[in-house]
Amino acid sequence: MPTFTPLHRDLTFLSPLSEARAARLVGFLTEDEPSTVLDVGCGWGELLLRVLEAAPAARGFGVDLDEDAIAGAHRHAVDRGLSDRATFEATDAREVTGTYGAVTCIGSSQIWGPSVEEAQPLDYAAALTALRSLLPRGGRLVYGEGIWSATPTPAATAPLSGRDDEFIRLGALVDLAKSHGFAVTAAHEADQDEWDVFESGFAAGYARWLVEHDADDPDADEVRTLAARQHTAYFEGYRGILGLAYLQLVAV
Ligand SMILES: C[S@@+](CC[C@H](N)C(=O)[O-])C[C@H]1O[C@@H](n2cnc3c(N)ncnc32)[C@H](O)[C@@H]1O
């Protein structure tokens, strides 16, 4: 099995998210000076750490199943002098209870639906219901969620679940959020540059491996195949069609 450099070497966030948009989301989450902030599916915790930097009185809790990502999040918290206010746990986010002044869930709503292997439509309603239960009235949620940015084509759905109904459009997602106990204060979606940067982060890992190993390395064919598959899935498939919505929500 080839080993790749950790994704956080090439990506700031494990989602299509620019610096400008991240700053906007952090501003929204911290405007009311929450005392507690939860990040479900936090990855290596970059957004939560930025929230804590912007809200010096807040305590943060990040959960993710990925133990390496959680170890990285903890290291970053120590390096940035935030470890007394940031707790990261490698645990299933479905087990998290209680309420938090602010919650962020970006690209992680599959936590509450069927597993990716089951190739079912994304269960937006289950995610919104679970997230609403973690917030008091007035609590703020940043909800980053997969959508169709354009009508899906067979080439776009093939490397995903193969279904046209896997995702919905931005307007339908806004309606769903409203019917699950949220006021929608902003709804936008990742742009092409954010997506290109995100996908390039994966491609960079393959490219670096190929630069650092001989062309006849026993794993080289497998790495070339993985790289080609990712290239085709994106450039000939879902580029410009798979989207990521960012909703700024307030619990009502
Ligand atoms: C697309 S990544 C998003 C990471 C992060 N929110 C970001 O934007 O950088 C989705 C994350 O959800 C995590 N995840 C999936 N199922 C989970 C579960 N049941 N409980 C906690 N985390 C989960 C994955 O390990 C992964 O790190």
The ligand as an SDF file (V2000), in Angstrom:
LIG
                    3D

 27 29  0  0  0  0  0  0  0  0999 V2000
  -15.2260   16.3000    4.2500 C   0  0  0  0  0  0  0  0  0  0  0  0
  -14.5180   16.0830    5.8390 S   0  0  0  0  0  0  0  0  0  0  0  0
  -14.7660   17.6930    6.5070 C   0  0  0  0  0  0  0  0  0  0  0  0
  -13.7670   18.0680    7.5580 C   0  0  0  0  0  0  0  0  0  0  0  0
  -13.8730   19.4850    8.1470 C   0  0  0  0  0  0  0  0  0  0  0  0
  -15.2250   19.8030    8.5810 N   0  0  0  0  0  0  0  0  0  0  0  0
  -13.3870   20.5420    7.1590 C   0  0  0  0  0  0  0  0  0  0  0  0
  -14.2270   21.1850    6.5240 O   0  0  0  0  0  0  0  0  0  0  0  0
  -12.1720   20.7000    7.0120 O   0  0  0  0  0  0  0  0  0  0  0  0
  -15.7110   15.0720    6.6950 C   0  0  0  0  0  0  0  0  0  0  0  0
  -15.2260   14.5750    8.0600 C   0  0  0  0  0  0  0  0  0  0  0  0
  -16.2980   13.8910    8.7370 O   0  0  0  0  0  0  0  0  0  0  0  0
  -15.7140   12.8470    9.5180 C   0  0  0  0  0  0  0  0  0  0  0  0
  -16.7510   11.8830    9.9110 N   0  0  0  0  0  0  0  0  0  0  0  0
  -17.4420   11.0170    9.1140 C   0  0  0  0  0  0  0  0  0  0  0  0
  -18.3190   10.3010    9.8630 N   0  0  0  0  0  0  0  0  0  0  0  0
  -18.1920   10.7380   11.1530 C   0  0  0  0  0  0  0  0  0  0  0  0
  -18.8410   10.4150   12.3850 C   0  0  0  0  0  0  0  0  0  0  0  0
  -19.8120    9.4780   12.4480 N   0  0  0  0  0  0  0  0  0  0  0  0
  -18.4710   11.0800   13.5140 N   0  0  0  0  0  0  0  0  0  0  0  0
  -17.4980   12.0240   13.4590 C   0  0  0  0  0  0  0  0  0  0  0  0
  -16.8470   12.3790   12.3190 N   0  0  0  0  0  0  0  0  0  0  0  0
  -17.1940   11.7450   11.1840 C   0  0  0  0  0  0  0  0  0  0  0  0
  -14.6310   12.3000    8.5960 C   0  0  0  0  0  0  0  0  0  0  0  0
  -13.6480   11.5760    9.3280 O   0  0  0  0  0  0  0  0  0  0  0  0
  -14.0680   13.5840    7.9630 C   0  0  0  0  0  0  0  0  0  0  0  0
  -12.9590   14.0980    8.6640 O   0  0  0  0  0  0  0  0  0  0  0  0
  1  2  1  0
  2  3  1  0
  2 10  1  0
  3  4  1  0
  4  5  1  0
  5  6  1  0
  5  7  1  0
  7  8  2  0
  7  9  1  0
 10 11  1  0
 11 12  1  0
 11 26  1  0
 12 13  1  0
 13 14  1  0
 13 24  1  0
 14 15  1  0
 14 23  1  0
 15 16  2  0
 16 17  1  0
 17 18  1  0
 17 23  2  0
 18 19  1  0
 18 20  2  0
 20 21  1  0
 21 22  2  0
 22 23  1  0
 24 25  1  0
 24 26  1  0
 26 27  1  0
M  CHG  2   2   1   9  -1
M  END
$$$$
